[in-house]
């Protein structure tokens, strides 16, 4: 009887949990859908008025629809990253293959745009299949929409303000220094966004655990996890940043060509912003938002954007694209500084410096090893770049092994340990 009662109780809990998930998902997706419809109508109006109804621009409207149905955030929050990774890899591979097979000339521009949009939309259909199988559907309620609207708007402040000041800074750069400098900046920024994807993936892994510890009131474990994650960021992002700085000449030469060598100083400045972006993601999204410090989080983004814009106006006439990159760095530095002030009760500046210093030292030693490669090996640029990468990775891992670094051994254990399905579900 007791076992039957327990089984019935578990079934009721599961039904209640699924019902709550449907309601929460419906509230968030409802706002996303409304935003998508609004942006699509505005986009179609602008295309009709200013681009004479170009078929290519109309086709791009499917891109807005595809992003409007993107529900990666649901599976990220559930800790089910494998589905997102498989979807992304498959769609990227099919897209690249299709472009090489079917796009032959400039006349195929419409086909290039269509394939990008259609395959992205197909990827969303793939991920929706898992959602329907898991939830069976969802419900959109007015109360749930109201509940999620304000937090979503606040969370959007930093991405939107960042996008605005980056765009405005590009316009200022083009007006003052010309389109060539804008081209240099854009190429460097593309490389920066590749590193940013790594930071965002790390954030997706961390947030569910932090939310769990905060919600159950385990402040000690919450603080301990924050310290560990900050150490993890230092151990993983710092060597990436300084490693890219060390190989920047060879990297640009191999992938962009000798004509784009002026991009090198721009990418060096931008890639240093990557570590600040990782810190901002941890301090802002992982700490301030979880603790309900939404206004402070929004203020940090607004003030940082304003400072970046003002600094760019002052320096762009002197340093051109390098100045715009430097203003981006300044904006991120201001954002992080404000966020550090608001989380000082959890992480002290002195504590952060003590955690950072070993990894800064290891990364500089790694840089020295990378810089030494051309003096020992003088082959083609591509092979030199490959050797530099292997030397950099090998030297950094060797230093971590010599110091018995806990982050390295944590990563090794993560690869060795394969928890059972029940254990993974419990952690999720």
For each residue, the residues with C-beta under 8 A, 3 or more apart:
1: 4 5
2: 5 6
3: 6 7
4: 1 7 8
5: 1 2 8 9
6: 2 3 9 10
7: 3 4 10 11
8: 4 5 11 12
9: 5 6 12 13
10: 6 7 13 14
11: 7 8 14 15
12: 8 9 15 16
13: 9 10 16 17
14: 10 11 17 18
15: 11 12 18 19
16: 12 13 19 20
17: 13 14 20 21
18: 14 15 21 22 135 136
19: 15 16 22 23
20: 16 17 23 24
21: 17 18 24 25 135
22: 18 19 25 26 135 136 137 138 139
23: 19 20 26 27 138 139 141 144
24: 20 21 27 28 144 148
25: 21 22 28 29 71 74 131 135 138
26: 22 23 29 30 138 139 140 141 144
27: 23 24 30 31 140 141 144 145 147 148
28: 24 25 31 32 73 74 148 152
29: 25 26 32 33 71 138 140
30: 26 27 33 34 140 144 145
31: 27 28 34 35 145 148 149 152
32: 28 29 35 36 68
33: 29 30 36 37 68
34: 30 31 37 38
35: 31 32 38 39 68
36: 32 33 39 40 64 65 67 68 69
37: 33 34 40 41 68
38: 34 35 41 42
39: 35 36 42 43 64 68
40: 36 37 43 44 61 64 65 68
41: 37 38 44 45
42: 38 39 45 46
43: 39 40 46 47 60 61 64
44: 40 41 47 48 58 61
45: 41 42 48 49
46: 42 43 49 50 51
47: 43 44 50 51 53 54 57 58 61
48: 44 45 51 53
49: 45 46
50: 46 47
51: 46 47 48 54 57
52:
53: 47 48 57 58
54: 47 51 57 58
55: 58 59 110
56: 59 60 109 110 113
57: 47 51 53 54 60 61
58: 44 47 53 54 55 61
59: 55 56 62 110 113 114 117
60: 43 56 57 63 64 113 117
61: 40 43 44 47 57 58 64 65
62: 59 65 66 114 117 118 120 121
63: 60 66 67 116 117 120
64: 36 39 40 43 60 61 67 68
65: 36 40 61 62 68 69 121
66: 62 63 69 70 117 120 121 123 124
67: 36 63 64 70 120
68: 32 33 35 36 37 39 40 64 65
69: 36 65 66 121 124 128
70: 66 67 73 124 127
71: 25 29 74 75 124 127 128 131
72: 75 76 84 127
73: 28 70 76 77
74: 25 28 71 77 78 131
75: 71 72 78 80 81 83 84 127 130
76: 72 73 79 80 81 84 204 207 208
77: 73 74 207 208
78: 74 75 208 428
79: 76 205 208 424 427 428
80: 75 76 83 84 428
81: 75 76 84 85 201 204 205
82: 85 86
83: 75 80 86 87 127 130
84: 72 75 76 80 81 87 88 127
85: 81 82 88 89
86: 82 83 89 90
87: 83 84 90 91 123 126 127
88: 84 85 91 92 123
89: 85 86 92 93
90: 86 87 93 94 123 126
91: 87 88 94 95 119 120 122 123 126
92: 88 89 95 96
93: 89 90 96 97
94: 90 91 97 98 119
95: 91 92 98 99 115 116 119 120
96: 92 93 99 100
97: 93 94 100 101
98: 94 95 101 102 115 119
99: 95 96 102 103 112 115
100: 96 97 103
101: 97 98
102: 98 99 108 111 115
103: 99 100 108 111 112 115
104: 108
105: 108
106: 109
107:
108: 102 103 104 105 111 112
109: 56 106 112 113
110: 55 56 59 113 114
111: 102 103 108 114 115
112: 99 103 108 109 115 116
113: 56 59 60 109 110 116 117
114: 59 62 110 111 117 118
115: 95 98 99 102 103 111 112 118 119
116: 63 95 112 113 119 120
117: 59 60 62 63 66 113 114 120 121
118: 62 114 115 121 122
119: 91 94 95 98 115 116 122 123
120: 62 63 66 67 91 95 116 117 123 124
121: 62 65 66 69 117 118 124 125
122: 91 118 119 125 126
123: 66 87 88 90 91 119 120 126 127
124: 66 69 70 71 120 121 127 128
125: 121 122 128 129
126: 87 90 91 122 123 129 130
127: 70 71 72 75 83 84 87 123 124 130 131
128: 69 71 124 125 131 132
129: 125 126 132 133
130: 75 83 126 127 133 134
131: 25 71 74 127 128 134 135
132: 128 129 135 136 137
133: 129 130 136
134: 130 131
135: 18 21 22 25 131 132 138
136: 18 22 132 133
137: 22 132
138: 22 23 25 26 29 135
139: 22 23 26
140: 26 27 29 30 144 145
141: 23 26 27 144 145
142: 145 146
143: 146 147
144: 23 24 26 27 30 140 141 147 148
145: 27 30 31 140 141 142 148 149
146: 142 143 149
147: 27 143 144
148: 24 27 28 31 144 145 151 152
149: 31 145 146 152 153
150: 153 154
151: 148 154 155 294
152: 28 31 148 149 155 156
153: 149 150 156 157
154: 150 151 157 294 295 297 298
155: 151 152 158 159 285 289 294 297
156: 152 153 159 160
157: 153 154 160 161 297 298 301 302
158: 155 161 162 280 284 297 298 300 301 335
159: 155 156 162 163
160: 156 157 163 164
161: 157 158 164 165 301 302 304 305
162: 158 159 165 166 301 305 331
163: 159 160 166 167
164: 160 161 167 168 305
165: 161 162 168 169 305 306 308 309 331
166: 162 163 169 170 189 328
167: 163 164 170 171
168: 164 165 171 172 309
169: 165 166 172 173 308 309 312 316 324 327 328
170: 166 167 173 174 182 185 186 324
171: 167 168 174 175
172: 168 169 175 176 312 313 316 324
173: 169 170 176 177 181 182 185 312 316 320 321 323 324
174: 170 171 177 178 179 181 182
175: 171 172
176: 172 173 316 317 320
177: 173 174 180 181 182 316 317 320 321
178: 174 181 182
179: 174 182 183
180: 177 183 184
181: 173 174 177 178 184 185 320 321 324
182: 170 173 174 177 178 179 185 186 321
183: 179 180 186 187
184: 180 181 187 188 260 262 263 266 321
185: 170 173 181 182 188 189 266 321 324 325
186: 170 182 183 189 190
187: 183 184 190 191 256 260 263 266
188: 184 185 191 192 263 266 267 270 321 325
189: 166 185 186 192 193 270
190: 186 187 193 194
191: 187 188 194 195 244 251 267 270 271
192: 188 189 195 196 267 270 271 273 274
193: 189 190 196 197
194: 190 191 197 198
195: 191 192 198 199 240 241 244 271 274
196: 192 193 199 200 274 277
197: 193 194 200 201
198: 194 195 201 202 236 237 240
199: 195 196 202 203 237 274 277 278 281
200: 196 197 203 204 281
201: 81 197 198 204 205
202: 198 199 205 206 232 233 236 278 281
203: 199 200 206 207 281 282 285 286
204: 76 81 200 201 207
205: 79 81 201 202 208
206: 202 203 209 210 225 229 282 286
207: 76 77 203 204 210 211 285 286 290
208: 76 77 78 79 205 211 212 428
209: 206 212 213 225 427
210: 206 207 213 214 222 225 226 229 286 287 290
211: 207 208 214 215 290
212: 208 209 215 216
213: 209 210 216 218 219 221 222 225
214: 210 211 217 218 219 222 290 291
215: 211 212
216: 212 213
217: 214
218: 213 214 221 222
219: 213 214 222 223
220: 223 224
221: 213 218 224 225
222: 210 213 214 218 219 225 226
223: 219 220 226 227 346
224: 220 221 227 228
225: 206 209 210 213 221 222 228 229
226: 210 222 223 229 230 282 286 287 346 347
227: 223 224 230 231 347 351 355
228: 224 225 231 232
229: 206 210 225 226 232 233 282 286
230: 226 227 233 234 279 282 347 352 355
231: 227 228 234 235 355 406 407
232: 202 228 229 235 236 407 410
233: 202 229 230 236 237 275 278 279 282
234: 230 231 237 238 355 356 359 360
235: 231 232 238 239 359 400 405 407 408
236: 198 202 232 233 239 240 407
237: 198 199 233 234 240 241 274 275 278
238: 234 235 241 242 275 356 359 360 363
239: 235 236 242 243 359 362 363 366 392 396
240: 195 198 236 237 243 244 274
241: 195 237 238 244 245 271 272 274 275 363
242: 238 239 245 246 363 364 366 367
243: 239 240 246 247 363 366 367 370 389 392 396
244: 191 195 240 241 247 248 251 267 271
245: 241 242 248 268 271 272 367
246: 242 243 366 367 370 371 388 392
247: 243 244 250 251 370 385 388 389 392
248: 244 245 251 252 264 267 268 271
249: 252 253 261 264
250: 247 253 254 381 384 385 388
251: 191 244 247 248 254 255 267 385
252: 248 249 255 256 260 261 263 264 267
253: 249 250 256 257 258 261 381
254: 250 251 381 382 385
255: 251 252
256: 187 252 253 259 260 263
257: 253 260
258: 253 261
259: 256
260: 184 187 252 256 257 263
261: 249 252 253 258 264
262: 184 265 266 321
263: 184 187 188 252 256 260 266 267
264: 248 249 252 261 267 268
265: 262 268 269 322 325
266: 184 185 187 188 262 263 269 270 321 322 325
267: 188 191 192 244 248 251 252 263 264 270 271
268: 245 248 264 265 271 272
269: 265 266 272 273 322 325 326 328 329
270: 188 189 191 192 266 267 273 274 325 328 329
271: 191 192 195 241 244 245 248 267 268 274
272: 241 245 268 269 275 276 329
273: 192 269 270 276 277 328 329 332
274: 192 195 196 199 237 240 241 270 271 277 278
275: 233 237 238 241 272 278 279
276: 272 273 279 280 329 332 333 335 336
277: 196 199 273 274 280 281 332
278: 199 202 233 237 274 275 281 282
279: 230 233 275 276 282 283 336 339
280: 158 276 277 283 284 300 332 335 336 339
281: 199 200 202 203 277 278 284 285 286
282: 203 206 226 229 230 233 278 279 285 286 287
283: 279 280 286 287 288 336 339 340 343 347
284: 158 280 281 287 288 289 297 300 301 335 339
285: 155 203 207 281 282 288 289
286: 203 206 207 210 226 229 281 282 283 289 290
287: 210 226 282 283 284 290 291 293 339 343 346
288: 283 284 285 291 293 294 296 297 339 342 343
289: 155 284 285 286 292 293 294 297
290: 207 210 211 214 286 287
291: 214 287 288
292: 289
293: 287 288 289 296 297 342
294: 151 154 155 288 289 297 298
295: 154 298 299
296: 288 293 299 300 338 339 342
297: 154 155 157 158 284 288 289 293 294 300 301 339
298: 154 157 158 294 295 301 302
299: 295 296 302 303 338
300: 158 280 284 296 297 303 304 334 335 338 339 342
301: 157 158 161 162 284 297 298 304 305 335
302: 157 161 298 299 305 306
303: 299 300 306 307 334 335 338
304: 161 300 301 307 308 331 332 334 335 338
305: 161 162 164 165 301 302 308 309 331
306: 165 302 303 309 310
307: 303 304 310 311 330 331 334
308: 165 169 304 305 311 312 327 328 330 331 334
309: 165 168 169 305 306 312 313 327
310: 306 307 313 314
311: 307 308 314 315 326 327 330 331
312: 169 172 173 308 309 315 316 323 324 327
313: 172 309 310 316
314: 310 311 317
315: 311 312 318 319 323 326 327
316: 169 172 173 176 177 312 313 319 320 323 324 327
317: 176 177 314 323
318: 315 323
319: 315 316 322 323 326
320: 173 176 177 181 316 323 324
321: 173 177 181 182 184 185 188 262 266 324 325
322: 265 266 269 319 325 326
323: 173 312 315 316 317 318 319 320 326 327
324: 169 170 172 173 181 185 312 316 320 321 327 328
325: 185 188 265 266 269 270 321 322 328 329
326: 269 311 315 319 322 323 329 330
327: 169 308 309 311 312 315 316 323 324 330 331
328: 166 169 269 270 273 308 324 325 331 332
329: 269 270 272 273 276 325 326 332 333
330: 307 308 311 326 327 333 334
331: 162 165 304 305 307 308 311 327 328 334 335
332: 273 276 277 280 304 328 329 335 336
333: 276 329 330 336 337
334: 300 303 304 307 308 330 331 337 338
335: 158 276 280 284 300 301 303 304 331 332 338 339
336: 276 279 280 283 332 333 339 340
337: 333 334 340 341
338: 296 299 300 303 304 334 335 341 342
339: 279 280 283 284 287 288 296 297 300 335 336 342 343
340: 283 336 337 343 344 347 349 352
341: 337 338 344
342: 288 293 296 300 338 339
343: 283 287 288 339 340 346 347
344: 340 341 347 348 349
345:
346: 223 226 287 343
347: 226 227 230 283 340 343 344 351 352
348: 344 351 352
349: 340 344 352 353
350: 353 354
351: 227 347 348 354 355
352: 230 340 347 348 349 355 356
353: 349 350 356 357
354: 350 351 357
355: 227 230 231 234 351 352 358 359
356: 234 238 352 353 359 360
357: 353 354 360 361
358: 355 361 362 403 405
359: 234 235 238 239 355 356 362 363
360: 234 238 356 357 363 364
361: 357 358 364 365
362: 239 358 359 365 366 396 399 400 403
363: 238 239 241 242 243 359 360 366 367 396
364: 242 360 361 367 368
365: 361 362 368 369 395 399
366: 239 242 243 246 362 363 369 370 392 395 396 399
367: 242 243 245 246 363 364 370 371 392
368: 364 365 371 372
369: 365 366 372 373 391 392 395
370: 243 246 247 366 367 373 388 391 392 395
371: 246 367 368 374
372: 368 369 375 376 391
373: 369 370 376 377 384 387 388 391
374: 371 377 378 384
375: 372
376: 372 373
377: 373 374 383 384 387
378: 374 384
379: 383 384 387
380: 383 384
381: 250 253 254 384 385
382: 254 385 386
383: 377 379 380 386 387
384: 250 373 374 377 378 379 380 381 387 388
385: 247 250 251 254 381 382 388 389
386: 382 383 389 390
387: 373 377 379 383 384 390 391
388: 246 247 250 370 373 384 385 391 392
389: 243 247 385 386 392 393
390: 386 387 393 394
391: 369 370 372 373 387 388 394 395
392: 239 243 246 247 366 367 369 370 388 389 395 396
393: 389 390 396 397
394: 390 391 397 398
395: 365 366 369 370 391 392 398 399
396: 239 243 362 363 366 392 393 399 400
397: 393 394 400 401 408
398: 394 395 401 402
399: 362 365 366 395 396 402 403
400: 235 362 396 397 403 405 407 408
401: 397 398 404 405 408
402: 398 399
403: 358 362 399 400
404: 401 409
405: 235 358 400 401 408 409
406: 231 409 410
407: 231 232 235 236 400 410 411
408: 235 397 400 401 405 411 412
409: 404 405 406 412 413
410: 232 406 407 413 414
411: 407 408 414 415
412: 408 409 415 416
413: 409 410 416 417
414: 410 411 417
415: 411 412
416: 412 413
417: 413 414
418:
419: 423 424 427
420: 423 424
421: 424 425
422: 425 426
423: 419 420 426 427
424: 79 419 420 421 427 428
425: 421 422 428
426: 422 423
427: 79 209 419 423 424
428: 78 79 80 208 424 425
